[in-house]
Amino acid sequence: MNHRSRKRIREAKKAARPELRGSREWSSENLYETFDLSHETVNENVERVDVRSLTAEEFVERYERPYKPVVLTHAQDDWRGKEKWTLDRLKRKYRNQKFKCGEDNDGYSVKMKMKYYVEYCETNKDDSPLYIFDSSFGEHTKKKKLLTDYEVPAFFSDDLFKYAGEPKRPPYRWMVIGPGRSGTGIHIDPLGTSAWNALVVGHKRWCLFPTSAPRELVKVSSQDGGKQQDEAITWFRQVYPRTQQPTWPQQYRPLEILQRPGDTVFVPGGWWHVVLNLDTTIAVTQNFCSPVNFPIVWHKTVRGRPKLSKKWYRALKQHRPELAEVADAVDLKKDTGFASDSSSSDSSSSSSDSVSSSSSDSDSEEERGNSRKRQRRISRSPVSRRRCGCGEDTARDVCENKEHHSHSGSPRR
């Protein structure tokens, strides 16, 4: 690695995690040597289904409507990305293109050129490495070619947020690249949306909990997590062992997934989930609103994004009047029963605020959002950030050279 590469990587790390002072704090726990990333650590207990033997109607009735996570196989068989998405090929084709790998303390994106990130990915020994979680690739002249390398699985193609208009809708798709030990801390995807995550390269370890799981039960405390409180690897070190003890509430036993190349994970809205990369991974993930989860998403959007909901409603009136009628029937005063993790206001499955706690809809999401905006500069301490792709960025980005780039906000995931 040459001097320029080291400099760019050092600048990105400093901007994304200023609380970690120097290279020693990035690897202070020596997790590169000590943390077990073997597949045997995963107690798989989530159903796996071959999409070639599953109709759209069966998917809705068996998984989407009952909000049941599932691993879908063979959903990527025709993707060009299966051949084109390798670190070497991405480094050659997108070498000078910048991808988001974190956020600074002011909420601005930290980006790194692909050629530098691949070098970092292949050589780092950090406890919790930087993780590309880029939602703007589809809007960029050159990076948008990645869109031609995959297709949205048929089960998720009716995304109702498309009627809100591409510029106005929340961020919903992410290119996700990271080395072993990187990942996304535990969170719930925003606005009640569901998500799918398609892994092309590598292996991911997932744990999921139902929406009723108490936040204080599944989150890492500041006392236990320290400067790495919101990192996925910290969760697996601190919380996961407790989930295996007899004292852990049985109704909140985690669902566990070992996601392999070619697997697509369906995450229903409201589910807590944490994802750790066991080796170098390349994936794409999208959040969506379907006719099934629309009542919940509408409820949360009206309360959390009122301006967006008005534009969306007008479009639904014109293009999907039957759903506008559903929206009219939603009781906005009634609790949806689905938790909202305010810290995921920034991802589908990597940075966000954790100013306020997760709660049900009995508290106004709009009030919490306004409160977060007022408190962002004072309460966005280095420890309170989480690299989670689910969320809202501000209107300008900070790259290695403080270059600006517009980007709007989401997850998850």
Disulfide bonds with the S-S distance in Angstrom:
none
